[in-house]
Amino acid sequence: MSHTFHGRDIFAPVAAHLSLGISPESLGEQLEDMGWFPAPQPVVAADIILGEVVYIDHFGNLVSNIPAQALAEGSTAQVKIKGRLIPGLSRTFHDPTHQPAGGLLALIGSHGHLEIAVRDGSAARFLGVDVGEGVKVTVPTPLYPPLGKGGI
């Protein structure tokens, strides 16, 4: 069984069994209590959003906990991670209109959150960062009023 393809390895076979009329009880033990682990939330203060890397995908892209709603596509926001400044957001990983110096770029990824990437490379390896690394975004003007501690 794969560590990442639960849809293929677990959910699809369960759905197939259920579609054949097999009872849910015969597929495993019923859970009485589920654990919930709160995800770290970004903190918004005036024109600054402080977040962190919450996931690194298999390409080495750094997925933050800063949601797309906090940043407009093509924004002139500045993203700072591990002492590196990334000016503005790219639309894609190969955005021809936005070629940041040093190869680092920031964009809204498919997870709906701010991501830091390296064109044709691994941002995690390039920066030497892991989950938990801080991400600071400075926006020229706030897109919404600060919500205080606790974030978005």
Secondary structure, 3 states (H helix, E strand, C coil): CCCCCHHHHHHHHHHHHHHCCCCHHHHCCCCCCCCCCCCCCCEEECCEEEEEEEEECCCCCEEEEEEHHHCCCCCCCEEEECCEEEECCECCCCCCCCCCHHHEEEEECCCCEEEEEECCECHHHHHCCCCCCEEEEECCCCCCCCCECCCC
